[in-house]
Amino acid sequence: MSTPAYAERVPAARPTHDEPASPGLSAGWAVVAILLGIAVAVLSIVAFGMWADAHDARSAAAQAPPAAPAATAATAATAATAHTMPGTAGTGAQQGAVATPSFANIAAPNAAKIAAAHKAFPAELPATTPGPVVKVQLEMQHRIVEVAPGIKYQAWTFGNSVPGPVIHARQGQTVEVTLTNGSPMAHSVDFHAARVAPDKAFVDVQPGKSFTFSFKVDDPGVYMYHCGTKPVLAHIANGMFGAIVVDPADTSLMPPSHHSFVLVSNEWYLNGPGLKQPAGLDMVKAHEMKPDWVTWNGYAGQYAAHPLEAHPGHTARFYVVAAGPSLGTAFHVVGTVIDRAWVDGDVLDPPERGVQTVDVPAGGSGIFDVEIDKPGLYPFVSHSFASVDMGQVGVLNVGGVTGTMSH
């Protein structure tokens, strides 16, 4: 009888010590041993290679100089910026920096007392200069100013204040400007009222140097002037701006006014609260257009604490310039309607009449007449109320009334 097929798969009986293993089984174990030996050798080679790579990497790291921590690198970038732009140290101007927190509405505990004692920037339009030439002296300085009650700032200025002095000329006069640089860095001036070659007139003036140029004012209206040295954003944001009013030669273009005021709007971008020590410019905030304070004539709420004055039935004229550097202002007088509005400061064309609010873009201007019959307190604001909350509010006191008014 034949053997069953499954019997071929039954392993042979385990040999005893007295019986030698079959030749086929010995050959199989030999093959397994050889394969295991080859595998162990390969793994040893791979392990040695990995150890050698790690050793080389550790050796290279030990020989290389230590990397600067992230904070140190950022500090170095800020220091480099500060070296070229005095007054902006610690502003976070380096690429990828984050703005400091908002310091909006942070004020000294005795802010009301400080505001009452503050000497407001003179808003009244100064008289014109007789003769064919108006000579203007602008000294460029770095100084500490106050931008809100108790809030100090490291400003760059034309003259002693922010804004710079108001210039009042007549159409056809020549304005002769002499710049004297008393600061530690280069500055210049750019007049929006001038028709001149910028590369000849609006040039950088180095520290300790002076420069004189002139231009004829052929275009009536109200215009901005500002430092034009790069980066212009920083120079305007630090306070280097002002206004020039040019009366038209044809007096019939504008009726006379009884009271004339010059208001320059601007933003302040602070890298600190400015209470214990003066703040500087935060360029990240400036790039993001997120100010801490927005003001008329450089100081938050100064004409609320020290209202401008007018008589009932008289014309009060506002010459408004938006210095920015980036935000405009939406001019509005609470409690009345603007009787005449020369939009963009254009006095050659007839004014708009009976308007409520007029946008003045950054770098632009407008002239606004109001005639108020009833005595009272009339706030003038930017109708962008975030700006009001950050300080761009004043009061026109018509008739010398008593009391207070806010908006």
ZIDA-V875449 format. One record per residue. N is the residue number from 1. PSI is psi as a letter, one per 20 degrees, with the letter a starting at -180 (999 if undefined). Layout:
BEGIN
n: (N N)
psi: (PSI PSI)
END
This chain:
BEGIN
n: (1 2 3 4 5 6 7 8 9 10 11 12 13 14 15 16 17 18 19 20 21 22 23 24 25 26 27 28 29 30 31 32 33 34 35 36 37 38 39 40 41 42 43 44 45 46 47 48 49 50 51 52 53 54 55 56 57 58 59 60 61 62 63 64 65 66 67 68 69 70 71 72 73 74 75 76 77 78 79 80 81 82 83 84 85 86 87 88 89 90 91 92 93 94 95 96 97 98 99 100 101 102 103 104 105 106 107 108 109 110 111 112 113 114 115 116 117 118 119 120 121 122 123 124 125 126 127 128 129 130 131 132 133 134 135 136 137 138 139 140 141 142 143 144 145 146 147 148 149 150 151 152 153 154 155 156 157 158 159 160 161 162 163 164 165 166 167 168 169 170 171 172 173 174 175 176 177 178 179 180 181 182 183 184 185 186 187 188 189 190 191 192 193 194 195 196 197 198 199 200 201 202 203 204 205 206 207 208 209 210 211 212 213 214 215 216 217 218 219 220 221 222 223 224 225 226 227 228 229 230 231 232 233 234 235 236 237 238 239 240 241 242 243 244 245 246 247 248 249 250 251 252 253 254 255 256 257 258 259 260 261 262 263 264 265 266 267 268 269 270 271 272 273 274 275 276 277 278 279 280 281 282 283 284 285 286 287 288 289 290 291 292 293 294 295 296 297 298 299 300 301 302 303 304 305 306 307 308 309 310 311 312 313 314 315 316 317 318 319 320 321 322 323 324 325 326 327 328 329 330 331 332 333 334 335 336 337 338 339 340 341 342 343 344 345 346 347 348 349 350 351 352 353 354 355 356 357 358 359 360 361 362 363 364 365 366 367 368 369 370 371 372 373 374 375 376 377 378 379 380 381 382 383 384 385 386 387 388 389 390 391 392 393 394 395 396 397 398 399 400 401 402 403 404 405 406 407)
psi: (p q p q h i h h i p q q q p q r h i p q q q h g h h h g h g g g g g g h g g g g g g h g g g g g g g h g g h g g g h g g h h h q q q q p q g h g g g h h g g h g g h h i m q i j p j i k i q p j r p q r r p k p j p r q h l g h g g h h i p o q p o i p p r q r p r r i p o p p o o p p r p r p r p i r o j o q q n r p q o b j r p r r q p p o r q p i r p o o p o p p o j r j r q r a q o o i i q n r o h i h h l q p p q p j r q p p r q q p n i o q a p q q q r p j p p p h g h g g h i j n r a q p p o q q h n i i h p q q q h p p q p p p q r q p o q j r h j g h q p r a p o h g g g h i l n r h q p r p k i p p j h j h h m q q q r q p i r p p p o o p p o h c i h q a q n p p p p j a q o g p o n p j j o i h q q r q q l q g p p p o r p j a r q p p p q o p h p q a o o q p r p j n i h h g h j i m q r p o o o j k r r a r p r 999)
END
